[in-house]
Amino acid sequence: MLFATEDLAARIERAEAGMVADAARQVARRLPAGAAFIEPIAGGVAIFTEHGSPLTKVAGLGFAGPLDEDELGAIEAAYAVRGCPLRVEISTLADPSIGALLTARGYTLAGFENVLGRALPAEAPARSDGALTIERSGADRIDTWLDVIVTGFATPDTRGVPSDESFPRDVLDRIMRDFAQTDGMATYLATLDGELAGGASMRTSEGVALLCGAATLPAHRRRGVQAALLARRLADAAQAGCDLAAVTTQPGSTSQQNVQRKGFELLYARAVLVRQASG
């Protein structure tokens, strides 16, 4: 059984912050110089790529000492100049002084995310009868993978607590394309009865496998697609030398139920705090 110590949470948060920062650097390559910024802050990272992007946020705070108000003020000013709300995701195991500072500066609670994990290696994936197959999706199939993922995200599962975020399809299309091309990212496609049914991705870093970007097309839901994608990624992560897998879900969602069925345990939550753009 995994126990959510501060060290374990710090490890996951560091991997998560590294993933979004690397994805943001990929995005920045296609933007005008200076349009995006990626700044370290309090052990985490503050990112702006574009309005409405899932990468535009502050992640990984709280495991390198208290938050410096001057550093925070500079980040707030950079967001304010761009007319963008500032979204901060902070673990319940992070330094508690950070949450107090943020609320004192006008941040409000917008929601929660759950972070679940399991030790690797996992049990071997069940044999497929051929009707459902999972394959790695390389650069030559990026357009196919992207269409499956973005279409699946466009019609989210409504079970559980709804997300506080929603993204236009054109923004998701751009961001997920950049995301898939980030170093260390592996992408997968699921085929069911000869038809594309779903997709997913995984980033491995410092022995942590972050399972992300998973979606099933509406016509193929409740047929084991996500379970199969999960099992394949766990097997690949263990083969790559990872000893820990982690995933972020909406509280009470079908995604959370799916990963708990595969032995994941609820480790901690992230509070999502937002400061609206001023002026």
RAZIUR-V886367 format. One record per backbone hydrogen bond with DSSP energy under -0.5 kcal/mol. CO is the residue of the C=O (numbers start at 0). NH is the residue of the N-H. Records with the same first field share a line. If there is no record, write none. Layout:
CO: NH / NH
//
This chain:
2: 4
4: 8
5: 9
6: 10
7: 11
8: 12
9: 13
10: 14
11: 15
12: 16
13: 17
14: 18
15: 19
16: 20
17: 21
18: 22
19: 23
20: 24
21: 25
22: 26
23: 27
24: 28
25: 28
26: 29
27: 30
31: 34
36: 47
38: 45
40: 43
41: 61 / 62
43: 40
44: 58
45: 38
46: 56
47: 36
49: 52
52: 55
54: 56
56: 46
57: 88
58: 44
61: 94
64: 63
67: 71
68: 72
69: 73
70: 74
71: 75
72: 76
73: 77
74: 78
75: 79
76: 80
77: 81
78: 83
79: 82
84: 86
85: 274
86: 57
87: 89 / 272
88: 60
89: 270
90: 93
94: 97 / 98
95: 99
96: 100
97: 101
98: 102
99: 103
100: 104
101: 104 / 106
102: 105
107: 273
110: 271
112: 269
113: 115 / 248
114: 266 / 267
115: 246
116: 264
117: 244
130: 192
132: 190
134: 188
135: 137
137: 140
138: 141
140: 144
141: 145
142: 146
143: 147
144: 148
145: 149
146: 150
147: 151
148: 152
149: 153
150: 154
151: 154
152: 155
167: 171
168: 172
169: 173
170: 174
171: 175
172: 176
173: 177
174: 178
175: 179
176: 180
177: 180
178: 181
181: 184
183: 203
185: 201
186: 136
187: 199
188: 134
189: 196 / 197
190: 132
191: 194
194: 191
196: 216
197: 189
198: 214
199: 187
200: 211
201: 185
202: 209
204: 207
206: 242 / 243
207: 204 / 209
208: 210 / 245
209: 202 / 211
210: 247
211: 200
214: 198
216: 219
217: 220
219: 222
223: 227
224: 228
225: 229
226: 230
227: 231
228: 232
229: 233
230: 234
231: 235
232: 236
233: 237
234: 238
235: 239
236: 241
237: 240
242: 119
243: 208
244: 117
245: 210
246: 115
248: 113
249: 252
250: 160
252: 256
253: 257
254: 258
255: 259
256: 260
257: 261
258: 261 / 263
259: 262
264: 116 / 266
267: 114
268: 91
269: 112
270: 89 / 272
271: 109 / 110
272: 87
273: 107 / 275
274: 85
//
